[in-house]
């Protein structure tokens, strides 16, 4: 009896789901197809960004050295350039981008700071989103960070003067 009730409930549920779907109508069948939203393409931007370089090579630097660099750019387009977002590929790479629009023919700078406390080779990216017709740009930093020399915590050539004396109370 339970199996029959379960089967009938399943059939009723599937029937309800089938009837709840929108019917597909062919063009010219008397239904209004103009109400369906058609995909639109965004108008092409007339702003254009041109960087003086897209890769900054730190070379070999020491741990704790200055990890700042700059990427200069110019708006070669015919309308203001708006940088909407700058994002580093990890938390150790922090870009600083301008918030105000860059007028046609004007230039700007994106500053990037890398945390040089991390030892070893580096290759990180900064993604720059803007309204430029070239779309998203990727800037890169690379190099190698060498560890600082380790300083000795204790002198090694001192002779001990004697054994410590215990206090008796």
Phi and psi in degrees as a GROMACS rama.xvg file:
@    title "Ramachandran Plot"
@    xaxis  label "Phi"
@    yaxis  label "Psi"
@TYPE xy
-64.1572  -36.6492  UNK-2
-66.3169  -37.3872  UNK-3
-67.6763  -44.2165  UNK-4
-64.4747  -42.8423  UNK-5
-62.8543  -43.1475  UNK-6
-64.1595  -44.3518  UNK-7
-64.5756  -38.3517  UNK-8
-65.1712  -40.0666  UNK-9
-64.9224  -42.5122  UNK-10
-64.2693  -41.5119  UNK-11
-65.3206  -39.8845  UNK-12
-65.1182  -44.2937  UNK-13
-64.8342  -37.2037  UNK-14
-64.4673  -41.4246  UNK-15
-65.0654  -41.2143  UNK-16
-65.4464  -39.8612  UNK-17
-65.2909  -41.3978  UNK-18
-74.9179  -18.0013  UNK-19
-81.5737  -12.6223  UNK-20
-76.8682  150.825  UNK-21
-73.223  135.725  UNK-22
-74.9069  149.359  UNK-23
-95.0171  125.954  UNK-24
-112.244  142.651  UNK-25
-83.904  153.847  UNK-26
-61.366  142.305  UNK-27
83.437  12.0393  UNK-28
-97.6392  12.0766  UNK-29
94.3149  -3.03704  UNK-30
-94.1285  150.514  UNK-31
-83.3506  105.871  UNK-32
-90.9859  -8.64762  UNK-33
-68.263  -22.721  UNK-34
-73.6568  -15.7806  UNK-35
-75.4094  129.559  UNK-36
-69.7634  128.649  UNK-37
-95.4576  140.268  UNK-38
-64.4414  139.905  UNK-39
-118.911  151.509  UNK-40
-100.046  143.364  UNK-41
-69.7417  144.057  UNK-42
-64.5598  142.492  UNK-43
-66.317  137.259  UNK-44
-80.6096  149.056  UNK-45
-99.8118  3.15031  UNK-46
-81.6985  147.81  UNK-47
-145.788  133.358  UNK-48
-109.578  133.964  UNK-49
-130.521  118.235  UNK-50
-90.8255  147.765  UNK-51
-71.6453  -27.6228  UNK-52
-155.487  154.222  UNK-53
-115.803  -4.44834  UNK-54
-132.136  131.211  UNK-55
-114.3  123.59  UNK-56
-104.504  113.35  UNK-57
-72.217  -21.9432  UNK-58
72.9919  -146.076  UNK-59
-96.866  117.838  UNK-60
-126.123  161.354  UNK-61
-86.6394  153.012  UNK-62
-57.4365  129.571  UNK-63
90.5277  -5.51926  UNK-64
-67.7482  171.791  UNK-65
-66.6627  121.677  UNK-66
-105.073  26.2329  UNK-67
-95.1762  144.114  UNK-68
-148.635  168.732  UNK-69
-131.225  144.367  UNK-70
-118.651  112.277  UNK-71
-90.3669  146.099  UNK-72
-145.002  165.52  UNK-73
-136.121  146.17  UNK-74
-89.2776  103.408  UNK-75
-88.1996  5.52819  UNK-76
-88.0121  -168.491  UNK-77
-113.565  6.97353  UNK-78
-142.054  164.157  UNK-79
-59.0074  139.902  UNK-80
-91.8604  127.8  UNK-81
-120.149  115.271  UNK-82
-86.9252  115.375  UNK-83
-88.7601  -26.8113  UNK-84
-162.377  142.524  UNK-85
-128.856  129.721  UNK-86
-138.855  131.22  UNK-87
-79.7464  156.592  UNK-88
-73.0689  -13.8826  UNK-89
-156.57  175.626  UNK-90
-70.2041  -13.5058  UNK-91
-84.1033  -9.1768  UNK-92
-117.593  111.702  UNK-93
-118.314  111.121  UNK-94
-90.0621  151.126  UNK-95
-123.628  114.46  UNK-96
-112.449  151.829  UNK-97
-69.4209  145.972  UNK-98
-97.1499  -22.7279  UNK-99
-86.8902  152.45  UNK-100
-64.3694  145.705  UNK-101
-101.556  117.546  UNK-102
-69.131  157.212  UNK-103
-55.3521  135.093  UNK-104
84.1174  -11.32  UNK-105
-91.1424  162.064  UNK-106
-121.422  169.625  UNK-107
-155.396  179.906  UNK-108
-136.331  136.974  UNK-109
-108.182  119.066  UNK-110
-95.2075  139.339  UNK-111
-128.38  132.701  UNK-112
-119.869  125.493  UNK-113
-107.629  138.23  UNK-114
-77.5007  102.977  UNK-115
-82.3022  11.2983  UNK-116
-77.9404  -12.2346  UNK-117
-90.221  124.607  UNK-118
-91.6749  143.003  UNK-119
121.079  -176.034  UNK-120
-70.5899  147.887  UNK-121
-127.509  143.042  UNK-122
-151.533  103.838  UNK-123
-126.009  159.487  UNK-124
-125.963  157.206  UNK-125
-125.93  123.798  UNK-126
-96.6339  127.086  UNK-127
-114.161  114.334  UNK-128
-100.168  133.537  UNK-129
-153.424  179.454  UNK-130
-90.3015  14.5385  UNK-131
-66.1536  147.33  UNK-132
-66.9502  -20.1155  UNK-133
-77.0347  -9.77502  UNK-134
80.4066  -150.667  UNK-135
-71.1581  134.373  UNK-136
-111.217  148.22  UNK-137
-120.74  123.525  UNK-138
-105.243  148.216  UNK-139
-128.328  148.61  UNK-140
-124.981  143.754  UNK-141
-147.634  167.141  UNK-142
153.092  -164.576  UNK-143
-143.528  134.275  UNK-144
-108.379  121.946  UNK-145
-94.8066  140.952  UNK-146
-67.1885  147.417  UNK-147
-67.0826  150.348  UNK-148
-64.1577  141.263  UNK-149
-80.6218  127.451  UNK-150
-88.2853  142.176  UNK-151
-74.4798  134.274  UNK-152
-79.8774  -30.5222  UNK-153
-127.055  142.187  UNK-154
-65.9558  145.42  UNK-155
-102.501  -19.6378  UNK-156
-100.169  9.17467  UNK-157
-86.7818  138.54  UNK-158
-89.7806  144.168  UNK-159
-74.209  142.876  UNK-160
-83.3864  -29.7689  UNK-161
171.53  175.958  UNK-162
-81.8069  147.883  UNK-163
-65.9238  148.541  UNK-164
-100.228  134.444  UNK-165
-85.689  141.37  UNK-166
-89.5135  137.511  UNK-167
-109.083  135.308  UNK-168
